[in-house]
Amino acid sequence: MVKLSCAIAGLARSVFSVKIDTDKSVAHLKDAIKATNPTMIRCDATHLQLFLAKESGAWLDEAGAAAVTLDEHGHPLAFEKMMLSLWLKYFGEKFQPEDGQVHVLVVVPNKRRCLKPVEDVENFPQIDIRVRMHELWAFLRNEVIVKNARGFILGPSGTGKSVSTLSFAASLDHHEWNVVWIHLCEEWSSYFLSTGINLFWKFAIGDEVKLPRVLDKKLFICVDEYDYNFKSFLSSIYAQLREDDRLVICSSMSALGHRSLEADRRVNLQVFLIYSWTQDEYLAAIADQVFYSKVMDFFDATNAFEVNDEGGDDVELSDDDTKKLALALKFYYAGGSCRFMFQYPTEDVKPFWKERFTLLRAKPTWSHIAMVLGTLIQSTGSMECKLTVHAVDDSL
């Protein structure tokens, strides 16, 4: 029995140990690696490729394994591939592992997208796309990709900024770009997703983070759910950026705080705003009957005492008017958040507001008032709320 230290090629903090008999084959080693690390390695064990982690006759350490250069296939350059026909004894009969060594570099296959032509475009279901999302794609293409701006996308939670940005990232040529998606979460695990090395992994804020690089591919990095609690993390990402890397940051903050024109120009920072959904935009979306059939169960707000039902109980409404009324009732709770409108029943949305107003009653400080009103602005886009928040800000 021998204990081997393995690491995902080019990925920091990915070292793990595998115990295996010396009379087993490389194929058995693949099975053991998969069984030991199923969270990080999701493909079949037979699809793994293994390389000896030896450079100039010496075993790599953890930092060396993370710093290896990968080719366009994600393979470490200048390292010997372990062939299935060879036995583990090919480490050498006198092999004695030592602490700090890495013995095997693991390459997880990069799945290629399979594109099939759509023969009947007319019958392919489509829904209305917000004009602002077309403008977001244009911003990402013209300002971020072409002009290498550091893009900040600001907008209320649940308005579609992350999904739209992710869809743009997915449209990039994966032969040219290694897309790295970083989702931040203070309470739970944050995570990385890299298309260049086809890996998903979790990390804790405060961990050392190294951007995964693939030879001859540029990085397109998106940091999602950013706020000021992650300022030091973002600084560490900035420090690793190269000239041809692209960076986009999605945030639900209402503003970036104090900024200067000179500082923005120095880093080529550009801000794009996503606004709350309006009732007209909701109506345009549910005009598509296929889409409406998928979300109609969430239009379940019925309390006539809280929302004025102008139709009255005795008026028989048309199907179209019934749909509009159901949307108006749900809008009272969901506001401009399409997530609340289309994904959650009303009873799941109510606690969100109850929690915030309970906090406001318990701690009626200026900061809590500003927080609650800021949430109202983000969800409803109410001009009255905006004016109130400006008044609060002026008083602080």
C-alpha positions in Angstrom: 0.0 0.0 0.0 1.3 3.4 -1.0 -0.1 6.9 -0.2 0.0 9.2 -3.2 -0.6 13.0 -3.2 -2.7 14.1 -6.1 -3.7 17.6 -7.3 -5.9 19.0 -10.0 -3.4 20.4 -12.6 -3.3 24.2 -12.4 -5.7 24.5 -9.5 -4.7 26.0 -6.1 -5.7 24.2 -2.9 -6.7 21.0 -4.7 -4.3 18.5 -3.2 -5.7 15.3 -1.8 -4.3 11.9 -0.8 -5.1 8.5 -2.3 -4.1 5.1 -0.8 -3.6 2.2 -3.3 -1.7 -1.1 -3.6 1.5 -0.9 -5.5 0.4 -3.9 -7.7 -2.6 -2.0 -9.0 -2.7 -0.3 -12.5 -3.1 3.3 -13.5 -6.7 2.5 -14.3 -7.2 1.4 -10.7 -5.6 4.7 -9.6 -8.1 6.6 -11.6 -11.0 4.8 -9.9 -9.4 5.6 -6.5 -9.0 9.3 -7.4 -12.6 9.5 -8.4 -13.8 7.7 -5.3 -11.7 9.9 -3.0 -12.8 13.2 -4.5 -16.3 12.8 -6.1 -17.3 16.4 -5.4 -14.6 18.0 -7.5 -14.3 15.2 -10.1 -17.8 14.5 -11.5 -16.8 12.8 -14.8 -16.3 9.1 -15.2 -13.0 7.9 -13.9 -12.0 6.5 -17.3 -12.1 10.1 -18.7 -9.4 11.3 -16.3 -5.8 11.8 -17.5 -2.9 11.5 -15.1 0.6 13.0 -15.3 3.6 12.4 -13.2 4.1 15.5 -11.1 7.9 15.4 -11.6 9.9 18.3 -13.0 13.7 18.0 -13.6 13.7 14.8 -11.6 12.0 16.3 -8.5 8.5 16.0 -7.2 6.4 19.2 -7.3 5.0 20.8 -4.1 1.5 22.2 -3.8 2.4 25.6 -5.1 4.2 24.1 -8.1 1.2 21.9 -8.9 -1.0 25.0 -8.9 1.4 27.0 -11.1 1.9 24.5 -13.9 1.2 25.8 -17.4 -1.7 24.1 -19.3 -2.0 23.7 -23.0 -5.2 24.3 -25.0 -6.5 20.8 -23.9 -5.9 21.6 -20.2 -2.9 19.3 -20.1 0.2 20.3 -18.1 3.1 21.1 -20.4 6.4 19.1 -20.2 5.0 16.5 -17.8 5.0 12.8 -18.5 1.6 11.2 -19.1 0.8 8.1 -17.1 -0.1 5.3 -19.5 -2.7 2.7 -18.6 -0.4 -0.1 -19.7 2.1 0.9 -17.0 1.9 -0.3 -13.4 2.2 1.8 -10.3 5.5 0.2 -9.7 6.8 2.6 -12.3 7.1 5.2 -9.5 10.2 3.1 -8.7 10.7 0.2 -6.2 12.4 2.6 -3.7 9.6 5.2 -3.9 9.1 6.8 -0.5 6.6 9.7 -0.4 7.5 12.7 1.8 5.3 15.4 3.3 4.7 18.3 1.0 5.2 16.4 -2.2 2.7 16.1 -5.1 3.0 12.9 -7.1 0.1 12.9 -9.6 -1.4 15.8 -11.7 -5.0 15.1 -12.5 -6.7 16.5 -15.6 -10.5 16.6 -15.7 -11.8 16.5 -19.3 -13.2 19.6 -20.8 -16.6 18.8 -22.2 -17.2 20.4 -25.7 -20.5 21.9 -26.4 -22.5 20.0 -29.1 -24.4 22.4 -31.3 -27.3 21.1 -33.4 -29.1 23.2 -36.1 -32.7 24.1 -35.3 -34.6 23.1 -38.4 -38.0 24.8 -37.6 -37.3 28.2 -36.1 -40.9 29.4 -36.4 -42.1 26.7 -33.9 -39.3 27.2 -31.5 -40.8 28.8 -28.4 -39.5 32.3 -27.6 -40.5 34.9 -25.0 -40.1 38.6 -24.8 -36.6 39.8 -23.9 -36.3 43.1 -22.0 -34.7 45.8 -24.1 -32.3 46.5 -21.2 -30.9 42.9 -21.6 -30.1 43.6 -25.2 -28.3 46.7 -24.1 -26.5 44.7 -21.4 -25.1 42.3 -24.1 -24.0 45.3 -26.2 -22.3 46.8 -23.1 -20.4 43.5 -22.4 -19.4 43.1 -26.0 -18.4 46.7 -26.8 -17.1 48.0 -23.5 -15.8 44.9 -21.8 -14.6 42.6 -24.6 -13.5 45.2 -27.2 -12.4 48.1 -25.0 -11.3 46.1 -22.0 -13.4 48.0 -19.5 -13.8 46.7 -15.9 -17.6 46.4 -16.0 -19.7 46.9 -12.9 -23.3 45.8 -13.4 -25.6 47.2 -10.7 -29.2 46.4 -10.1 -31.8 45.1 -7.7 -31.8 41.5 -6.7 -33.9 39.3 -8.9 -34.0 41.4 -12.0 -32.0 39.1 -14.2 -28.5 40.7 -14.3 -26.6 37.6 -13.3 -28.5 35.2 -15.6 -28.1 37.6 -18.6 -24.4 38.1 -17.9 -24.0 34.3 -17.6 -25.8 33.8 -20.9 -23.4 36.2 -22.5 -20.4 34.4 -21.0 -21.7 31.1 -22.3 -21.9 32.6 -25.8 -18.1 33.3 -25.9 -15.9 31.1 -28.0 -14.5 28.6 -25.6 -11.5 28.0 -27.8 -10.5 31.6 -27.1 -11.9 32.3 -23.6 -11.6 30.5 -20.3 -14.8 31.7 -18.5 -14.4 31.8 -14.7 -17.6 32.4 -12.8 -17.2 33.3 -9.1 -20.3 33.4 -6.9 -19.7 35.0 -3.5 -21.6 34.2 -0.4 -20.7 35.4 3.1 -22.9 33.0 5.1 -22.2 29.8 3.1 -19.6 28.5 0.7 -18.7 30.6 -2.3 -17.8 28.8 -5.5 -15.7 28.9 -8.6 -16.8 27.6 -12.0 -14.1 27.4 -14.8 -15.0 26.3 -18.3 -11.3 26.2 -19.3 -10.5 23.3 -16.9 -14.1 22.1 -16.6 -14.1 22.3 -12.8 -16.5 23.5 -10.1 -15.2 23.9 -6.6 -16.2 25.6 -3.3 -14.1 28.0 -1.2 -14.5 30.1 1.9 -14.0 33.8 1.9 -10.5 34.4 3.3 -9.0 31.4 1.5 -6.1 32.1 -0.9 -7.6 32.2 -4.4 -5.6 31.7 -7.6 -7.3 32.3 -11.0 -7.1 29.2 -13.1 -5.3 29.8 -16.4 -5.1 27.8 -19.6 -2.4 28.3 -22.2 -3.4 30.4 -25.1 -6.8 31.3 -23.6 -7.9 34.7 -22.3 -9.8 34.9 -19.0 -13.3 36.3 -18.8 -14.0 36.6 -15.1 -17.4 37.4 -13.6 -17.7 38.1 -9.8 -21.3 37.6 -8.8 -23.2 38.9 -5.7 -20.4 41.4 -4.8 -20.8 43.9 -2.0 -18.4 45.8 0.2 -17.9 42.8 2.5 -15.9 41.2 -0.3 -13.6 44.2 -1.0 -10.4 42.4 0.0 -11.4 39.4 -2.1 -11.9 41.6 -5.1 -8.5 43.3 -4.5 -6.9 39.9 -4.7 -8.6 39.2 -8.0 -7.5 42.6 -9.3 -3.9 41.8 -8.4 -3.9 38.7 -10.6 -5.3 40.3 -13.7 -3.3 40.5 -16.9 -3.6 42.9 -19.8 -5.8 40.6 -21.9 -8.1 39.5 -19.1 -11.7 40.7 -18.8 -13.5 41.4 -15.6 -17.2 41.9 -14.9 -18.8 42.4 -11.4 -22.5 41.9 -10.7 -23.8 43.5 -7.6 -27.2 44.3 -6.0 -25.7 47.5 -4.4 -27.6 50.6 -5.4 -24.4 52.5 -6.0 -20.6 52.1 -5.8 -20.2 54.7 -3.1 -17.7 57.6 -3.3 -16.0 57.6 -6.7 -13.7 59.9 -8.6 -13.6 60.4 -12.4 -9.9 60.1 -12.4 -9.9 56.8 -10.5 -12.5 55.4 -12.9 -10.5 56.5 -15.9 -7.3 55.0 -14.5 -8.8 51.5 -14.3 -11.3 52.0 -17.2 -14.3 51.3 -14.9 -17.7 51.4 -16.6 -21.0 51.0 -14.8 -24.2 49.5 -16.3 -27.5 49.8 -14.5 -30.2 47.2 -14.5 -33.6 48.6 -13.5 -36.5 47.0 -11.7 -39.2 45.4 -13.9 -42.2 47.5 -14.7 -45.8 46.2 -15.0 -45.6 46.8 -18.7 -42.5 44.6 -19.0 -44.3 41.9 -17.0 -47.3 42.1 -19.3 -45.0 41.8 -22.4 -43.4 38.7 -20.9 -46.7 36.9 -20.1 -48.2 37.7 -23.4 -46.5 34.6 -24.5 -48.9 31.9 -23.5 -46.3 29.1 -23.2 -44.3 31.2 -20.8 -47.4 32.3 -18.9 -48.5 28.6 -18.4 -45.2 28.0 -16.7 -45.6 30.9 -14.2 -49.3 31.4 -13.7 -49.4 29.3 -10.5 -47.2 32.0 -8.9 -49.8 34.7 -9.6 -51.7 33.7 -6.4 -52.1 37.0 -4.5 -55.8 37.3 -3.8 -56.3 39.5 -0.7 -58.7 42.2 -1.9 -58.3 44.2 1.4 -54.6 44.9 0.7 -54.9 45.6 -3.0 -57.8 47.5 -4.5 -59.6 45.2 -6.9 -61.2 47.7 -9.3 -63.1 45.0 -11.1 -65.3 44.1 -8.2 -66.7 40.7 -7.3 -69.8 41.1 -9.5 -67.9 41.9 -12.8 -67.1 39.0 -15.1 -63.6 39.6 -16.5 -62.2 38.5 -19.8 -59.2 36.1 -19.8 -56.9 38.9 -20.6 -58.2 41.1 -17.9 -58.1 38.2 -15.4 -54.4 37.8 -16.3 -53.7 41.5 -15.8 -55.5 41.6 -12.5 -53.6 38.5 -11.2 -50.3 40.2 -12.2 -51.3 43.5 -10.5 -52.1 41.6 -7.3 -48.8 39.8 -7.3 -47.0 43.0 -8.2 -48.0 44.4 -4.8 -45.7 41.9 -3.2 -43.1 41.2 -5.9 -42.5 44.7 -7.1 -39.8 44.9 -9.7 -38.2 41.6 -8.9 -38.9 39.1 -11.6 -37.6 36.4 -9.3 -40.3 37.1 -6.8 -42.9 37.5 -9.6 -42.1 34.4 -11.6 -40.4 31.9 -9.2 -42.0 32.2 -5.8 -45.6 32.0 -4.5 -46.9 35.0 -2.5 -46.6 33.3 0.8 -42.9 32.8 0.3 -42.4 36.5 -0.6 -44.2 38.0 2.4 -41.6 36.9 5.0 -39.0 38.7 3.0 -40.7 42.0 3.7 -41.8 41.1 7.2 -38.2 40.5 8.2 -37.1 43.8 7.0 -39.9 45.8 8.6 -39.5 43.9 11.9 -35.8 44.9 11.9 -36.8 48.5 11.3 -39.2 48.5 14.2 -36.7 46.8 16.5 -33.8 49.1 15.6 -35.2 52.3 14.1 -31.7 53.8 13.3 -31.0 55.9 10.3 -28.9 53.1 8.8 -31.7 50.6 9.1 -34.2 53.0 7.7 -31.9 53.6 4.7 -31.5 49.8 4.3 -35.2 49.1 4.2 -36.0 52.0 1.9 -33.1 51.0 -0.3 -34.7 47.5 -0.6 -38.0 49.1 -1.5 -36.4 51.1 -4.2 -34.7 48.0 -5.6 -37.9 46.0 -5.6 -40.4 48.6 -6.6 -38.5 51.4 -8.3 -40.8 53.8 -6.5 -40.0 57.4 -7.0 -41.5 58.3 -3.6 -39.1 55.8 -1.9 -36.1 57.3 -3.8 -36.9 60.8 -2.6 -37.2 59.5 0.9 -33.9 57.8 0.8 -32.2 60.9 -0.5 -33.6 62.8 2.4 -32.4 60.1 4.8 -28.9 60.2 3.2 -28.8 64.0 3.6 -29.6 63.6 7.3 -26.8 61.1 8.1 
